[in-house]
Structures are given as structure tokens and as C-alpha cells.
Amino acid sequence: MTMKLNAGEITRSEVYGILPEHIIVNHENNSRTPHSLEETVALANSIVEHGQQNAVVVRRLSDSKEVELVSGYNRTAAVAYSNQFLNLPVPLKVLCRVIECNPEEAFLKSIVENLDRAETTPIDDARAQRKLREQYGWSETRIAEFYKKSVTHICQTAKLNLLSNNLQQEVINGNLPATTAIALTELPEEVRETVVEEAKKPDGKVSTEVVTKKVREHKNANGKGGKGRSIKELKNFLEELTGPAEKASVKGLAEKLLSYIEGNKTSDKQMLNAFDKWCKEDK
């Protein structure tokens, strides 16, 4: 199911054919990982044979006769590759939908399109959210509402920006699960890549169990393992899990636990039933 997000008000658009050299590409606005060379070549051959099936989105620039790419980086790159390397009799133009919007709206539009296509990795999301935070001044709450995730999820995703480029690439390639990558940030920066290499299986995938063990050992060695939580800290954690973006089973269990902690007539039996329901629904 696609995710419907609000990218702001975008005016009526028009479609044009534009040579790729007349399209300004701001790589900071590309909210997803670009295709590999092999994928670009495959897409270029497909466009030459079958045509460009979907228009990219560009925006008008008030101080230039050129346009700036909003979304569709890989299609634009494929057309550029075709013109440069495939010896075409006539250069291809990029089919573009031209819109009127400001830079922030353009960036949001790029995020929405890639999320609707399910084409982003956790690293893409972390980078995009960092830009919303640092360049456009968005709060964690606003980002969470936009992505329809909990604030806790957004804060955890932000930790992926702390990883080296090599480790981020492992996440992008699917070798390192995002949750395991986030756990790695508990380790000193200088040992993270070594731990990942030690945790790699023959197929190149990283063992979550090995990384978790290393993180636990590091915490214990530094007196951080097994730290108790206060009731206040526990309540704050549970309250973050009661938002509308959480799974029904998680939200229901968190609400029951809060009621139980606060003594709001939630019996031991009701609490056990809530745990049982969560275990069944979470499978």
C-alpha cells in the first residue's frame, strides 16, 4: 500500500521534452540512492527501446532559462547516458512535468514520490530527514507526522547519519539491517567497521547476533550494561509508543502498561491478557 503524504501546494503542471544538459541537478535534493552504472545502462536501453514511460518532475527557476530537477534523477541520468554513449541518430529529450514551487516544496515532492514508489532505503530516509531538520528547521514531531512514524522511530533513524560512508553503503546494499546499524552507534566510531567485518557471514550479510553481543560487551565493560530505568523514564518511553503511527498490538500493549503502572484499575490478569494478545498479533 502506498503512503500518501502532503508535499504542500503544487500549481498546475505542463509537460515538455528537455535535453538533459538543460536540467540542473542539485544532488543534495536527490532523496534516494542513485542507481548503479549497470542499472543506469539497463534503464537507458529500456528508454531507447520503449520510450520514457513516466515524466520526471522539474521546477521553474526565476533567475534562469533552465529548470531544476525535483524528482526523477535516475531517468534523467539514463537519458543523458543514452545521448553520450549509445550513438543515437537524434539526441533524446527528457520528458518533464514542469511545476511551480519553492525549494522546500520541491524537496518534499521528491521525498513523496520516492516513498510512494517504495524506492528509498533507511539511509535515504535518514539523510532526507537530516536536511528537513538542519536546512528547513523541522522539529522531530513535524518530521514524524510527515512520515507517519513515531518520534522514537525518527530519532532512531537519525543515528544512521552517524555511520561512516562504508557502513551506510552496507545498509543500502541490504547487507546490514538498519536496526543492527543503529545498534552499532553504541560502539566507538573507530571499531564499528571492524565489528561489522567480524560479523559478516559467507554471503556478505552481517549477523545481528554478533553485533548485538559486541555492543553488550562494550556496555558492560564501560559500566553501561544493565542500567535501570526510573518509572518516569519508562512512562516517557511507553507514551512515545501510543501514537497513531504505531502498530495496533504495540500501541495497545503500551497503553495497558501505562494504565498498569499508574494503578488505573488494570488487573494482573488484564495485563497478562494484553501481553498474550501482543505476542499473537506481533508474529
Order of alpha helices (4+ residues) and beta strands (2+ residues): beta-beta-alpha-beta-beta-alpha-beta-alpha-alpha-alpha-alpha-alpha-alpha-alpha-alpha-alpha-alpha-alpha
